Amino acid sequence: MNDHPTTLPCARERHPVSSPARWARSPLDYHAHLLLPQGEHPPGVLKARCGELLTTGVTQHDQPLPGLTCQRCHLIFLADSDVWGPREE
């Protein structure tokens, strides 16, 4: 029997902690960072999943940005995007 769903679950069903994914480019290191979900930021700043703090004035995006990307945020994004979970060998 196939244990995989026939349709992909939406991101909110897969990982409610990290959805919807929002990205922003840091003006300090010029890397794109994956932001924490809305409501989980310290007062007055935006916090990335890697721990980087960004000003609230940065432009937020729904998809990863081209160019430099924070490697820690990218790995977290890939782990959160894994629809099927761990592979069975």
QUIUR-V894244 format. One record per backbone hydrogen bond with DSSP energy under -1.0 kcal/mol. NH is the residue of the N-H (numbers start at 0). CO is the residue of the C=O. Records with the same first field share a line. If there is no record, write none. Layout:
# QUIUR-V894244
NH: CO / CO
This chain:
# QUIUR-V894244
13: 9
14: 10
22: 60
23: 32
25: 30
29: 25
31: 67
32: 23
34: 21
35: 46
39: 36
44: 41
45: 53
47: 51
48: 33
50: 47
53: 45
57: 54
60: 22
69: 31
73: 69
74: 70
75: 71
76: 72
77: 73
78: 74
79: 75
80: 76
82: 80
